[in-house]
Structures are given as structure tokens and as C-alpha cells.
Amino acid sequence: MKASTIRAWSWVHKWTSLLCTVFLLMLCVTGLPLIFHDEIDDALNPSQWAPANPGAEPLALDEILSIALENRPGEVPIFLSFDIDRPVVNVTSGPTADAPGSQMFFASYDLTSGNLVPPADVGENVMEFILQLHTDMFLGLPGMLFLGFMGLLFVIATVSGVVLYAPFMRKLEFGTVRRRQSQRLKWLDYHNLLGITTLAWVLLVGVTGVVNTLATPIIDGWKNHELADLIEPYKGQPMPEAFTSLDSAVAQAVDAAPGMQLQFVAFPGSSFSTNYHYAVFLHGDTPLTEHMITPVIVSAADGSFGGKREMPWYVKALSLSGPLHFGDYGGLLLKLVWAALDLITIVILASGIYLWLSRRSQSARTAANQTETSEVAA
């Protein structure tokens, strides 16, 4: 590789690293507890709740929805979701179907009785704070897109580091750490060794992190383009004043997607649906397919089947990027591996800052010595 090419790649690696390192350190530090989100929740919030009628036939979803709206007069339903490991349905409501998150109200109900399920205590609030900081720094979409750009810089810094690895390490055996030489050389070798050995994981987490920050435009694109043919017959019509049975809509969706399980319902006017349909989301029932989601559209006006659409590739990529990013698909052992690699990445980032600062300090000392020599010579 030519010297000019090496200098160009060195410039790219230095500045992309410097611009993103502080934010990447924040993401690594906040990402560490998020890897163990479920385990931390269980430890901080030991479950004291039990269904009122264990083993009983669950209430109709229409009945649960009616109870939820009676508790929130003047509000409309936005989302419905279901706990995986207990008979609980979660209802999100708000003043309008397109209300921002700050105006939404979330409540959980016992499917066997319709009773309110007590919310989690402060432990859950701590994890939600960390998740929000990690996701968008409390800045909403601009914060997500900014962190996505930082993630892109991180990926470029990683790739440029790989390009530079061979010419800088060509005279040394792989894994060499020059411990007996200067402190800076020792940490340079650690930085290079840790970076090259965690390359695949760093790129995986970096790319999936960037994809996660694009969730809002990806979902908007799916809604505005992939569902356009379903919306076309309803253009110009107002939102239905009264909705047909939710249970009937869900039953149709489940029949249309055999072998899949109910995950989520978006009501008309919400960000995950149209103005005219229930959007019923189902997921696979195996470890391989549980993150692959299929939406089924059912008319909220008359209950007619609107169609089933396979998620396009870019929405499937979004669905898979979340569990890949946090290692949330292979049990506790994989989470421990993810945590160890996260800690190594923190060392890589911190050593990069140290190497830059030490080089600046060395350059400053060299300049000072040259000045002093020139003055003595004069």
C-alpha cells in the first residue's frame, strides 16, 4: 500500500473515531445493563402478582378494551399488546390515535378478570431511563438519527482500522503486544489486537444499531408505500365513527396466518396502522421465526378482511436487528458473551482516546524541545 494511501486511511480512521467515540462510550455503557434487561427487571421487581382466576378462560378482548376505556374517559385506544409469560394484555390509549408518546397512557389488565395489574416499581423506571438514553438521548427522532450517524462513523472507523491493520502490523506476529517498550506502544498493540479479534461482533452491533435508529422512517415507508394498495379504496373516507368487534378482527387475522401467534394490535389512525383498519401483527412460534412479523389488515368499519402482507426485506431487517443488537435470542450464555464483548469494546474506545491524547502530548513535547534547541543554538 502506498504511503499516500496509508495517510488517507489514517486520516479517515482518526477523525471518524474521534467524532463518535464519546457517544459510542455512552452507548456501550448504557447497552451493558440493557443486555440483561429481563434479568435486572426480575431482580428489581420480584413478581408478587398472580392472575385472579388461574387457568380460567380469558375474557374477550372487546371486554378488556371496554374496561380500559372506562378507566380513561375521553381517550381512544391506540395499541394492544400481550405479555409472553403471563395472562396480561397491555392497553395504550390517548386523546387521539396519533397522539405523541408523551400523551399516551399505558395500563395492564388481567385477562382472567379484567382487573388492573400493578405497574412495576422504580426498578423498571430505571431501565426505561437507560433505554431512552441509549435509544435517542431523550431527543426523539432527531436523537435517534444523530446516534445512527455516530454508529455509521463507528462502522467506517472500524473498516478503516482493518485496512490499516496489515501495513502497521506487517513486521509483527499476530497477537504481539510490546509490553517492554513504551506505554503508548503497548496500548497501541492492545488496541489493534482487541479491535481485530472483535471485528465481526463490532460490525454486527454497529450495523444493527444503525438500522434500529431508522425504525421510524422504515415503518413510515412501509405504511406509506407497501400498504398503498390497501388504502387506495378508502381514500377520502373519514375514519369509522364506531369500530367493529376487535375479537372478530383478531380471529380473522389468526386464521389468515396459521402457525403464527398474536403479538400486537394497532388501532385505526395509529402510527402502525391506517385510518381505516385494525393492523394485527403476528409472529412465528419457533426460535427462528419469533422475530419475523406478519401484519394482517382488517377493516375497522365492517370487519372485512383487508389482506395479509409479508414484511418487505427492510422491515424484516429491522425486526431482526433488535435481538441481534442486544444478543437477545440465545439465552443467558449468549448475553454473557455479548457483555464481555461490550466491555472489550469499551477498552478499545478508551485506549483510542488515550493513544490520541498521548500522541498530542508527545507532539507538544517534541515541538517544545525543538524550540528550546533553536533558542540555545541562537
Secondary structure, 3 states (H helix, E strand, C coil): CCHHHHHHHHHHHHHHHHHHHHHHHHHHHHHHHHHCHHHHHHHHCCCCCCCCCCCCCCCCHHHHHHHHHHHCCCCEEEEEEECCCCCEEEEEEECCCCCCHHHCEEEEEECCCCCECCCCCHHHHHHHHHHHHHHHCCCHHHHHHHHHHHHHHHHHHHHHHHHHHHHHHCCCCCCCCCCCCCHHHHHHHHHHHHHHHCHHHHHHHHHHHHHHHCHHHHHHHHHHHHCHHHHHHHCCCCCCCCCCCHHHHHHHHHHHCCCEEEEEEECCCCCCCCCCEEEEEEEECCCCCCCCEEEEEEECCCCCEEEECCCCHHHHHHHHHHHHHHCCCCHHHHHHHHHHHHHHHHHHHHHHHHHHHHHHHHHHHHHHHHHHHHHHHC
